Amino acid sequence: MLRIIIAIAVMTLATQLTRFFPFLLFSRRKPPQWLLTGSRLIPGAVMMVLVVSSIPHNLNFTLPGTWIPLSGVAAVSILHLLFKHPLISIFGGTGIYMTLLHFFG
C-alpha cells in the first residue's frame, strides 16, 4: 500500500513539474518564435491525425462502416470552417457520428 501511495505522489509531482516548468522558464523573458508557432499549429495537427486515423481503409460507400465515419469527418470539417472553434468542431462531429452510428450502424 505504501508503494502505491509513493508512486501516486511521484506521478503527481512529475505531472505538476511539467505543468509549471514553462511558466517558470518564461516568466521573465518572451518565448522564442518557433515555440509560439508550434503551440499555434499543434491543435490543428492533432485534429488532422485524429481525422485521418478515423477514415476507413475500405471505400465501399454502400456499407455504413464507410460513409458514417466520412460523414463525421465532413461534419467536423464544415463545423470548423463555419465556427473556427475546435470544441464545437469536435463535439458537433462526434455527435453527428454517434447519431448516425446509432441509427444506421
C-alpha positions as a Markdown table, in Angstrom:
| # | Residue | x | y | z |
|---|---|---|---|---|
| 1 | Met | 0.0 | 0.0 | 0.0 |
| 2 | Leu | 2.9 | 2.4 | 0.8 |
| 3 | Arg | 4.4 | 1.7 | -2.6 |
| 4 | Ile | 1.2 | 2.7 | -4.3 |
| 5 | Ile | 1.0 | 6.0 | -2.3 |
| 6 | Ile | 4.6 | 6.8 | -3.2 |
| 7 | Ala | 4.0 | 6.0 | -6.8 |
| 8 | Ile | 1.0 | 8.3 | -6.9 |
| 9 | Ala | 3.0 | 11.1 | -5.2 |
| 10 | Val | 5.9 | 10.7 | -7.6 |
| 11 | Met | 3.5 | 10.8 | -10.6 |
| 12 | Thr | 1.7 | 13.8 | -9.2 |
| 13 | Leu | 5.0 | 15.7 | -8.7 |
| 14 | Ala | 6.2 | 14.8 | -12.2 |
| 15 | Thr | 3.0 | 16.0 | -13.7 |
| 16 | Gln | 3.0 | 19.2 | -11.8 |
| 17 | Leu | 6.6 | 20.0 | -12.6 |
| 18 | Thr | 5.9 | 19.6 | -16.4 |
| 19 | Arg | 2.9 | 21.9 | -16.0 |
| 20 | Phe | 4.9 | 24.6 | -14.0 |
| 21 | Phe | 8.1 | 24.4 | -16.0 |
| 22 | Pro | 7.1 | 26.6 | -18.9 |
| 23 | Phe | 5.8 | 29.3 | -16.6 |
| 24 | Leu | 9.0 | 29.3 | -14.6 |
| 25 | Leu | 11.1 | 29.3 | -17.7 |
| 26 | Phe | 9.3 | 32.1 | -19.5 |
| 27 | Ser | 8.3 | 34.3 | -16.6 |
| 28 | Arg | 11.0 | 36.9 | -17.2 |
| 29 | Arg | 11.5 | 36.6 | -20.9 |
| 30 | Lys | 9.5 | 36.1 | -24.1 |
| 31 | Pro | 9.2 | 32.6 | -25.6 |
| 32 | Pro | 11.1 | 32.1 | -28.9 |
| 33 | Gln | 9.1 | 32.5 | -32.1 |
| 34 | Trp | 9.4 | 28.8 | -33.1 |
| 35 | Leu | 7.8 | 27.8 | -29.8 |
| 36 | Leu | 4.9 | 30.2 | -30.3 |
| 37 | Thr | 4.4 | 29.0 | -33.9 |
| 38 | Gly | 4.5 | 25.4 | -32.7 |
| 39 | Ser | 1.9 | 26.0 | -30.0 |
| 40 | Arg | -0.4 | 27.6 | -32.5 |
| 41 | Leu | -0.1 | 24.7 | -35.0 |
| 42 | Ile | -0.3 | 21.7 | -32.6 |
| 43 | Pro | -4.1 | 21.7 | -32.1 |
| 44 | Gly | -4.7 | 21.5 | -35.9 |
| 45 | Ala | -2.1 | 18.8 | -36.3 |
| 46 | Val | -3.7 | 16.8 | -33.5 |
| 47 | Met | -7.1 | 17.2 | -35.1 |
| 48 | Met | -5.7 | 16.1 | -38.5 |
| 49 | Val | -4.2 | 13.0 | -37.0 |
| 50 | Leu | -7.5 | 12.1 | -35.4 |
| 51 | Val | -9.4 | 12.7 | -38.6 |
| 52 | Val | -7.0 | 10.8 | -40.9 |
| 53 | Ser | -6.9 | 7.8 | -38.4 |
| 54 | Ser | -10.7 | 7.6 | -38.4 |
| 55 | Ile | -11.1 | 7.4 | -42.1 |
| 56 | Pro | -11.9 | 3.7 | -43.1 |
| 57 | His | -9.5 | 2.0 | -45.5 |
| 58 | Asn | -12.3 | 0.2 | -47.4 |
| 59 | Leu | -14.1 | 2.8 | -49.5 |
| 60 | Asn | -17.2 | 0.8 | -50.3 |
| 61 | Phe | -19.9 | 3.5 | -49.9 |
| 62 | Thr | -22.7 | 1.1 | -49.7 |
| 63 | Leu | -21.5 | -0.1 | -46.3 |
| 64 | Pro | -22.4 | 2.1 | -43.3 |
| 65 | Gly | -18.9 | 1.4 | -41.9 |
| 66 | Thr | -17.6 | 3.7 | -44.7 |
| 67 | Trp | -20.0 | 6.5 | -45.1 |
| 68 | Ile | -20.7 | 7.1 | -41.4 |
| 69 | Pro | -17.1 | 8.0 | -40.5 |
| 70 | Leu | -16.7 | 10.0 | -43.6 |
| 71 | Ser | -19.9 | 11.9 | -42.6 |
| 72 | Gly | -18.3 | 12.6 | -39.2 |
| 73 | Val | -15.2 | 13.9 | -40.9 |
| 74 | Ala | -17.3 | 16.1 | -43.2 |
| 75 | Ala | -19.2 | 17.4 | -40.2 |
| 76 | Val | -16.0 | 18.2 | -38.3 |
| 77 | Ser | -14.6 | 20.0 | -41.4 |
| 78 | Ile | -17.7 | 22.0 | -42.1 |
| 79 | Leu | -18.2 | 23.0 | -38.4 |
| 80 | His | -14.6 | 24.0 | -38.1 |
| 81 | Leu | -14.8 | 26.2 | -41.3 |
| 82 | Leu | -18.0 | 27.8 | -40.0 |
| 83 | Phe | -17.2 | 28.4 | -36.4 |
| 84 | Lys | -13.3 | 28.1 | -36.2 |
| 85 | His | -13.7 | 26.7 | -32.7 |
| 86 | Pro | -12.1 | 23.3 | -32.0 |
| 87 | Leu | -14.5 | 22.2 | -29.3 |
| 88 | Ile | -17.6 | 23.0 | -31.4 |
| 89 | Ser | -16.0 | 21.0 | -34.3 |
| 90 | Ile | -15.1 | 18.0 | -32.1 |
| 91 | Phe | -18.3 | 17.8 | -30.2 |
| 92 | Gly | -20.5 | 18.5 | -33.2 |
| 93 | Gly | -18.8 | 16.0 | -35.4 |
| 94 | Thr | -18.8 | 13.4 | -32.7 |
| 95 | Gly | -22.5 | 14.0 | -32.0 |
| 96 | Ile | -23.3 | 13.6 | -35.7 |
| 97 | Tyr | -21.1 | 10.5 | -36.0 |
| 98 | Met | -22.6 | 8.9 | -32.9 |
| 99 | Thr | -26.2 | 9.7 | -34.0 |
| 100 | Leu | -25.6 | 8.1 | -37.5 |
| 101 | Leu | -23.9 | 5.2 | -35.9 |
| 102 | His | -26.8 | 4.6 | -33.6 |
| 103 | Phe | -29.5 | 4.7 | -36.3 |
| 104 | Phe | -27.6 | 3.2 | -39.3 |
| 105 | Gly | -24.6 | 1.3 | -37.8 |
